[in-house]
């Protein structure tokens, strides 16, 4: 039984890096690495007034607090694009599009959301590390581990 499990892990370890490359997931993981590092990359002034929403076909969509900030960021778009692209290893953003919040009262800001950080249980971390430990490609293994950790640790909540 243990032999079968290890054999399956080896097959997965050999298959996963190629699959992520073939499906373009490496580039997607690289692109989406912007989200958890947003404030670090653009600074607190910009991050207090604009948050990344999604990336579609190489275009980063930002939700901007109000029309004044939208206009201000339009003037900084090329600079922001350069900063973000310099932080990426495998991919590039081609453009940044900006939208105003939909369905929110004007007094409610994008910054009214908080991200709480709750580290996953040590046993869960160890179990996942064991699962991905058989992946031969170190960068792929580390990226997958970081993605898993952040997806389990960061919780977005609205302030009340």
N, C-alpha and C positions, 0 to 999 in steps of 0.2 A: 504494500500500500504506500509506504513512504517512497519507495523507488518510483512508483507511478507519478506521485505528486512532484518529485524532483524532476522527472523526465518532462512532465507537462510544463513546469516552470522554465526548463531549458528551451523547450520548443517556443514558448511565449517570449522568452528573452531574445531568441534569435529572430523571431517574427516581428516583434513590436517596433524596433527602430526602423526597419524597412517599411512597415505599414504606415508609421507616422510620416516618413518622408514621402511615400507614394501618395498619400491622401492630402498632403500639404498641411498636416497638423503641426509640424515643427514651426512653420512660418506663422500659423495662427497663434500658437503658444507664444511665439516671439512678439507678435503684434500686440497681443492682449497683456503682455507683461507691463505695458504702459499703465494699465488700470491701477494696480496696487502701488505703483511708484509715482502716481500723478503729481502729488504735492512736491515730492522730491525733484521731479523733472521740470515743472513749470513755476514752482515757487508758491508761497502761501497766498500772495495777492491774487494771482490768477485762479488758483484752486479754490479760493473762498467764493468765487463768483462764477466758475464754470467747471463742470464735471463731464468726463467722457461717458457717453451712452452706449455706443456700439462702434464696431468697425465693419464696414461692408465694402467689399471689393477694393480694399486699400484706402478707403476714405474713413477718417475718424469723424464721428458725429459727437458734437458737444452740446450739452444743455447749458445755456447761459442764463444767468439770473434775470437780466432785464435788457431792454433795447440799448441802453447806454453802454453796458458792458459788451454787448454783441458788436456794436460799432467799434468800440475800442479794440476788441480782439481781432476784428477784421483787419485793422491796420498792423497788428502783430502776427498775422497768420503765417507769413513766410518764415519769420523768426521762430515761431512755435514749431512749425513743420521741421525746420532744420534741427532744433533741439531734440525733438522726439525721434527723428530719423537717426541721429547720432547715437541714441541709446539702444537702437535695435541692432541685432547681430545678423539676422537672416532675411529680413524683409524691409520694405520701405512703405511709408504712407505716401499716397499721391496727392492728397488734398485733405482739408479740414472744412467741414460744414458745421454751421451753428444754428441751433433752434432755441426758441424760448420755451419755458415750461408750459406744458399743456395740462389743463384741468386743475391748476393750483390757483389759489387766491393770490392776488398781487402782493400781499404782505408776506406770503409764505416763500421762503428762499430755498434754493437748492442746498445751501449750507445748513438748512434745518434738518438735514439727515446726519446721523452719526454712524460711525463704523465702530462696533465694539469688537474687541479682540479677545477671544476665548480659546486659549490653546487646547487642542485635542488631548484626550487622555493619553498618557504615556504608553499604555498597552495598545491603543489603536495605532499610534505612531509606529511602534515596534512591529506590529502586525503588518502594516502597509510597507514598511521598510523591508520586511522579510519577503513580501510579495514581489517587490520591484528589485530586490537584491540580485536576482538572477539575470537582469538585463545587462548585457555586456557593454553597451554604449553608455559611458559614464555621464555624458552631457544629457542624454535622453533620460537616463535614470534620475538624475538630479532635477531636471526640469519637471518631470512627472511628479516627483516627490514634493517640490515647491508648489506646484499647481494643486495637488491634493491637500497639502497643509493649509494653504491660504483659503481654499474652498471650504475647509472645515473650521477654520479659525476666525474668519472675518464675517461678521453679521451686520448688515445694514438695517438701521432702524430709523424711523421718523422721530424727531424730538417732539415731546408733547408739553 
